[in-house]
Amino acid sequence: MEQIVQTRSVPVMGSYDVVVCGGGPGGWVAAVAAARAGARTALVERYGFVGGMATAALVVPISVFTYNGQLVCGGIPWEFVQRMVEADGAEVEHPLGNISHDPECYKLIAQRMLLESGVDLHFHAVLTGCVREDSRITHVILDTKSGPRALEAKYVIDSTGDGDLCAMAGVPMQENTMPLQPPSLCFCIGGVDTDALELIHHEKQGLNYHNLRVQTKLRELAETEDVPVFGGPWFCSIHRDGRVMVNMTRTPADMLDPAQATRAECRLREDVHAFVALLKKYFPEFKNAELLFTAAQTGVRETRHIKGEHVLTGEEYLNAVHFEDAVSRGAHPIDIHTAGDTTQKCQFLKNAAYIPYRSLIVPGFDNLLVAGRCFSADQVASASVRVQASVMGLGQAAGCAAAQCACAGTSVHKADVHTLQAMLRKWGALI
Ligand SMILES: Cc1cc2nc3c(=O)[nH]c(=O)nc-3n(C[C@H](O)[C@H](O)[C@H](O)COP(=O)(O)OP(=O)(O)OC[C@H]3O[C@@H](n4cnc5c(N)ncnc54)[C@H](O)[C@@H]3O)c2cc1C
């Protein structure tokens, strides 16, 4: 490809103790945690709302807060769930602690928690670069409608999901040894007989929870007619008023590659319409259904995994190894979706697992933390931690650690982990 060189001067529009890049479940919770721990905090987000996959991609189940009925992901994430329940925007499915939510309520409650905590929001700002001086990232560079802007940062948290900031700063990435999990375009349909439809209910520990009846029938139909590749399907409806959120499309794609991402968006949009037609034709509860809207973006399950101070392995995770520097927990199964067919490999945990602080930091980087699905884990451990409750737990830990390091003026590698754990426990984390 032809290369051009561009130099430009960039106005610095703010200076912060902590700048969090990306406002998904990991990022917005990290920003609240950093601000509540006393740091002057900014949150950068390319959309005009937070929630990441939970809102922009209509991933409406938040998995999973409890193990055997016991809360394992406490603190700010659980406070958020309770506030959504109070606002009639979420339902806790017992005993697994899976949460079905209304994405509009999610956006509003998360935004309120951010503003109440004193976080400066920088929406409609796309992270496009950073300035690195030796072991520190001193500025993040944002593209805005007014042109490029910089934010000066004492500490930065990469919560872009894809590890964009890490990639820009030259953080080493792991080689993926398994195929990437597929992206999916979720959608909302109306006019469904929700009383007759089996919804997502994760009340059965150790069992999978997709709609087996619809899955079996679609597999049969695939032998005689054109049925696109599907997963699940998973149906979610908190108000049972005929509106149902559907997760069933999938296609293989590396969503970091713009050509593949474009192809995936177009393929999956065709598939959404094909599935709505199939559901209407073959399933009585969908007889009067109509497509209301698709998600703003195709949901991305997996891209980069950084190589951090510690790479959390599937073996450690499945054995629930208790790390001395544990800062968060995970209780969701190892949940691997196959890209090219309808299968999903689920391995259920024998105990709720632990995530060490060292998998949020990177050798050679003194002021960088990573809170989100791109944190330092192999593809097996990551296939569990990637879900929202555990990612929020990473955010809570990273935000608190960044604020404490900013206050003490230390490298993230010299963080006082006992003080960090004490603050997290005070907030309600069960580590
Ligand atoms: C189809 C699908 C189904 C899933 N099902 C479930 C489920 O049932 N239960 C569950 O709990 N989880 C589920 N997940 C997983 C979960 O939604 C994600 O792993 C989780 O949202 C990851 O959180 P994150 O904060 O790391 O990243 P994301 O949610 O991806 O958030 C990243 C945020 O950063 C922003 N951003 C990214 N790049 C930039 C940039 N360069 N500049 C500015 N902003 C940027 C994005 O706009 C976004 O807001 C599913 C995921 C998918 C795709």
PDBQT file of the ligand as one rigid body, heavy atoms in Angstrom, charges set to zero:
ROOT
HETATM    1  C1  LIG A 501     -23.006 -11.285  19.923  1.00  0.00    +0.000 C 
HETATM    2  C2  LIG A 501     -22.432 -11.234  21.304  1.00  0.00    +0.000 A 
HETATM    3  C3  LIG A 501     -23.096 -11.891  22.335  1.00  0.00    +0.000 A 
HETATM    4  C4  LIG A 501     -22.606 -11.805  23.623  1.00  0.00    +0.000 A 
HETATM    5  N1  LIG A 501     -23.317 -12.400  24.636  1.00  0.00    +0.000 NA
HETATM    6  C5  LIG A 501     -23.014 -12.084  25.912  1.00  0.00    +0.000 A 
HETATM    7  C6  LIG A 501     -23.860 -12.497  26.971  1.00  0.00    +0.000 A 
HETATM    8  O1  LIG A 501     -24.847 -13.204  26.778  1.00  0.00    +0.000 OA
HETATM    9  N2  LIG A 501     -23.538 -12.090  28.224  1.00  0.00    +0.000 N 
HETATM   10  C7  LIG A 501     -22.452 -11.282  28.480  1.00  0.00    +0.000 A 
HETATM   11  O2  LIG A 501     -22.253 -10.870  29.611  1.00  0.00    +0.000 OA
HETATM   12  N3  LIG A 501     -21.611 -10.936  27.488  1.00  0.00    +0.000 NA
HETATM   13  C8  LIG A 501     -21.863 -11.304  26.227  1.00  0.00    +0.000 A 
HETATM   14  N4  LIG A 501     -21.025 -10.919  25.210  1.00  0.00    +0.000 N 
HETATM   15  C9  LIG A 501     -19.694 -10.348  25.535  1.00  0.00    +0.000 C 
HETATM   16  C10 LIG A 501     -19.674  -8.915  25.990  1.00  0.00    +0.000 C 
HETATM   17  O3  LIG A 501     -20.725  -8.169  25.440  1.00  0.00    +0.000 OA
HETATM   18  C11 LIG A 501     -18.342  -8.247  25.628  1.00  0.00    +0.000 C 
HETATM   19  O4  LIG A 501     -17.270  -9.118  25.748  1.00  0.00    +0.000 OA
HETATM   20  C12 LIG A 501     -18.132  -7.039  26.535  1.00  0.00    +0.000 C 
HETATM   21  O5  LIG A 501     -19.069  -6.047  26.179  1.00  0.00    +0.000 OA
HETATM   22  C13 LIG A 501     -16.718  -6.500  26.415  1.00  0.00    +0.000 C 
HETATM   23  O6  LIG A 501     -16.628  -5.302  27.117  1.00  0.00    +0.000 OA
HETATM   24  P1  LIG A 501     -15.461  -4.266  26.814  1.00  0.00    +0.000 P 
HETATM   25  O7  LIG A 501     -15.720  -3.088  27.683  1.00  0.00    +0.000 OA
HETATM   26  O8  LIG A 501     -14.167  -4.967  26.899  1.00  0.00    +0.000 OA
HETATM   27  O9  LIG A 501     -15.620  -3.876  25.270  1.00  0.00    +0.000 OA
HETATM   28  P2  LIG A 501     -16.865  -3.326  24.405  1.00  0.00    +0.000 P 
HETATM   29  O10 LIG A 501     -18.175  -3.743  24.974  1.00  0.00    +0.000 OA
HETATM   30  O11 LIG A 501     -16.514  -3.715  23.024  1.00  0.00    +0.000 OA
HETATM   31  O12 LIG A 501     -16.709  -1.754  24.583  1.00  0.00    +0.000 OA
HETATM   32  C14 LIG A 501     -15.669  -1.034  23.972  1.00  0.00    +0.000 C 
HETATM   33  C15 LIG A 501     -16.074   0.429  23.923  1.00  0.00    +0.000 C 
HETATM   34  O13 LIG A 501     -14.994   1.197  23.416  1.00  0.00    +0.000 OA
HETATM   35  C16 LIG A 501     -15.425   2.039  22.353  1.00  0.00    +0.000 C 
HETATM   36  N5  LIG A 501     -14.300   2.157  21.429  1.00  0.00    +0.000 N 
HETATM   37  C17 LIG A 501     -13.677   1.152  20.780  1.00  0.00    +0.000 A 
HETATM   38  N6  LIG A 501     -12.658   1.624  20.041  1.00  0.00    +0.000 NA
HETATM   39  C18 LIG A 501     -12.648   2.959  20.239  1.00  0.00    +0.000 A 
HETATM   40  C19 LIG A 501     -11.818   3.998  19.751  1.00  0.00    +0.000 A 
HETATM   41  N7  LIG A 501     -10.805   3.747  18.922  1.00  0.00    +0.000 N 
HETATM   42  N8  LIG A 501     -12.094   5.269  20.128  1.00  0.00    +0.000 NA
HETATM   43  C20 LIG A 501     -13.123   5.541  20.984  1.00  0.00    +0.000 A 
HETATM   44  N9  LIG A 501     -13.943   4.573  21.486  1.00  0.00    +0.000 NA
HETATM   45  C21 LIG A 501     -13.690   3.307  21.120  1.00  0.00    +0.000 A 
HETATM   46  C22 LIG A 501     -16.612   1.314  21.762  1.00  0.00    +0.000 C 
HETATM   47  O14 LIG A 501     -17.483   2.195  21.085  1.00  0.00    +0.000 OA
HETATM   48  C23 LIG A 501     -17.246   0.688  23.004  1.00  0.00    +0.000 C 
HETATM   49  O15 LIG A 501     -18.142   1.566  23.636  1.00  0.00    +0.000 OA
HETATM   50  C24 LIG A 501     -21.441 -11.051  23.894  1.00  0.00    +0.000 A 
HETATM   51  C25 LIG A 501     -20.763 -10.398  22.859  1.00  0.00    +0.000 A 
HETATM   52  C26 LIG A 501     -21.263 -10.488  21.575  1.00  0.00    +0.000 A 
HETATM   53  C27 LIG A 501     -20.557  -9.749  20.496  1.00  0.00    +0.000 C 
ENDROOT
TORSDOF 0
